[in-house]
């Protein structure tokens, strides 16, 4: 049994991870900490576990084996390194940090502590991703040269029930979040493209704000890869009815994912017309992979490199927008 402490209910996915943890027979939620004491106390009461307002005391508790981190992103480095130094296994919400330098320091502390680490990049376990990866690896599309991926919702769009949009106000706090839609929703297109295309070498970013909330609410990053693939990655908080989209273009074919639908054409594999393939079964979720690594030493499919390159592209995109130039990853 893995006894975990939940560290902050700041992120909107905190409740989702708590639910998944409570439903996992190998996890016991033992304690809650939150930088917002009132919020943490309410959450702990809902979960029927103790609340502790002292992070150091939580991390020093020998009855705690691991932590689930859903704090403001600007606290990730401090919290994760402290947890590692206390020998706690770590599961964290994306993104890991705001810079490659901070990522490297975090990874060094994890390695020195010998603890298990997982970052939540859930679409790397999805059926459509597994199919897309196999299609690329098997050469079904020929030489892949372009990828487009879009994740969007209308969380910043005012409506009758939510005059400022349904996203929490804290998601527009640049100090806590490090940015807006690109660093949040844009993480999914970025880590998917990174996995499918390889090592990113250069980034051009445009981070725009329609609602004037202090962070970007619709953005695009154009990413160049060592493989020669060019990716156009889009994110938005101001799009209603915009489905998830992943498009992969090659010399011999095209793969398109829109919402729950996947279709493919290939001139070399007997699919001259749009074909709707059977997709493979999804693999274990990031949280389950973390559990399997801790209990059974089963190596996760989501790697530290996925977290690092996600940070690298986000950092470069922000710099590109700020300086109005293409940023190379050296």
C-alpha positions, 0 to 999 in steps of 0.5 A, spaced: 500 500 500 502 506 498 500 512 503 500 518 499 499 526 501 495 530 497 499 537 496 494 542 494 487 543 491 490 549 487 489 545 480 483 544 477 485 536 476 487 535 483 480 532 484 481 528 478 487 525 481 484 524 488 478 520 485 483 516 481 487 515 487 482 513 492 479 508 487 486 505 486 486 499 491 494 500 492 493 507 494 491 510 501 490 517 501 493 519 508 493 527 509 492 533 505 496 539 505 495 546 502 498 553 501 491 555 502 489 553 509 481 554 508 481 550 502 485 545 504 481 544 511 475 543 507 478 538 502 481 534 507 474 534 511 471 532 504 476 526 504 475 524 511 483 525 512 487 529 516 489 536 514 496 539 516 498 546 514 506 545 515 509 542 509 515 540 512 511 536 517 508 532 512 514 531 508 517 528 514 512 524 516 515 516 516 507 514 514 507 518 508 510 514 502 509 519 496 505 525 494 501 528 489 503 535 487 497 539 484 500 546 487 501 552 483 506 551 478 511 556 481 511 552 487 513 545 483 520 546 484 520 547 491 515 542 493 518 536 489 525 537 491 523 538 498 519 531 497 525 528 494 530 530 499 525 526 504 525 520 500 518 521 498 515 518 491 512 524 487 506 524 482 505 531 479 501 535 475 504 538 468 508 542 467 514 540 471 517 548 471 518 554 467 525 553 465 530 547 463 534 549 468 529 548 474 527 541 470 535 539 471 535 541 478 529 537 480 531 531 476 538 531 480 534 531 486 530 526 484 536 522 482 540 523 488 534 521 492 532 515 488 525 516 488 520 514 483 517 520 479 511 521 474 508 527 471 501 527 468 501 527 461 495 522 460 494 523 452 501 519 451 497 513 454 491 514 449 489 509 444 489 514 438 497 516 440 499 509 440 496 508 433 499 514 431 506 512 433 505 505 430 503 508 424 509 513 424 514 507 426 511 502 421 512 507 415 505 507 413 505 515 412 512 515 408 516 520 410 512 524 416 514 532 414 508 536 418 504 535 424 498 539 427 495 539 433 490 543 437 487 543 444 482 548 446 476 550 450 472 556 452 474 557 459 475 564 458 469 566 455 464 570 459 457 567 460 451 568 464 453 563 469 460 565 469 461 573 467 469 571 467 469 564 464 469 558 468 476 557 469 478 559 476 481 566 476 488 563 479 489 560 472 490 567 469 495 569 475 502 569 471 506 568 477 503 562 479 502 559 472 508 562 468 503 563 462 496 562 460 493 557 455 500 555 451 503 553 458 496 549 460 492 546 454 498 547 450 502 542 454 498 536 450 500 538 443 507 539 445 508 533 449 504 529 443 508 532 438 515 531 441 514 524 442 511 523 435 517 528 431 523 527 436 527 532 439 525 539 438 531 544 435 527 551 434 521 554 436 517 560 434 511 562 438 505 567 438 502 568 445 496 573 444 490 575 449 483 576 447 480 577 454 486 582 456 486 577 463 494 578 463 496 572 460 495 569 453 488 566 451 490 563 444 496 561 442 500 558 437 507 555 437 511 552 431 516 547 432 522 545 428 525 538 430 531 534 428 527 529 424 526 535 419 518 535 421 515 541 422 509 542 428 504 547 428 501 547 435 495 551 437 491 552 444 486 556 446 481 558 452 477 562 447 474 557 442 467 554 443 466 547 440 473 546 438 474 539 438 481 536 439 485 535 433 491 531 431 493 531 424 500 528 421 502 529 414 507 524 410 509 523 403 505 517 402 499 518 407 495 522 412 492 521 419 487 525 422 484 525 429 478 529 431 475 528 437 474 521 438 474 519 430 481 517 427 481 516 420 487 514 415 489 514 408 496 511 405 497 510 398 502 504 400 498 500 404 491 499 401 488 505 404 487 510 398 480 512 401 479 514 408 479 508 413 477 508 420 482 503 423 481 499 430 485 502 435 489 499 440 487 498 447 490 504 452 495 503 456 495 504 464 494 511 466 500 515 468 498 514 476 497 507 475 504 507 471 507 510 478 504 505 482 507 500 478 513 503 478 513 503 486 511 496 487 513 492 482 519 496 478 515 496 472 518 502 468 513 507 466 512 509 458 512 516 460 519 519 461 523 525 464 525 527 457 518 528 456 517 533 461 524 536 460 522 537 452 515 540 454 518 545 459 524 546 453 518 548 448 514 552 453 520 556 455 522 557 448 515 559 445 515 564 451 522 567 449 520 567 442 514 571 443 517 576 448 523 577 443 519 576 436 524 572 434 525 564 433 529 561 439 533 555 438 534 549 443 541 548 444 
